[in-house]
Amino acid sequence: MIIRPLVGFGLSLGLNLGVVGRAGPVLAATTIGGNPDATVSSSINDDLFTAGQTISVTAPINGELFIAGETVSINSPPERSLFAAGLTVNALSGAGYNAFAAGQTVTLSGEYGHDVYAVGETVIVEPGAEIRGSLYLAGGKLTIHGTIDGQVRAFGQSVTSD
């Protein structure tokens, strides 16, 4: 595990999100929005873009998931990558490929098929989480449990791990 001060990591994470997180061409996409609160409870066979105050995903997303809101809860993993931002982000089911999350509080659990990037005042990787790639975290209080197959790079004021 590499633990360093937080200085300069924001630029590094931004560059990683811009390069690593760049999606391929989107031929079609589904958008859900307009209501302050929304629950995606039906399967989406496409990429999904959704935003609102309280957003919850409880059905399969057969593509990429882009989600933002004050409170964001993902309870069904997207088939591809997850891009989540909010005051509170609960990514509780993993993602088929990469995951990118930013929020004041970010909680990660479930199985992630590749790398996970997260930044927040508090970031928690819960026991039972499985990350098949590497884990990159930045923030204030970082708590790391679960299984990480690749490397761990954590940049924070407080880092706790098993």
Salt bridges, closest charged atoms under 4 A:
GLU64 OE2 - ARG80 NE 3.46
GLU111 OE2 - ARG132 NE 3.53
ASP115 OD2 - HIS114 ND1 3.50
GLU130 OE1 - ARG132 NH2 2.20
ASP149 OD2 - ARG132 NH1 3.49
ASP162 OD1 - HIS145 ND1 2.79
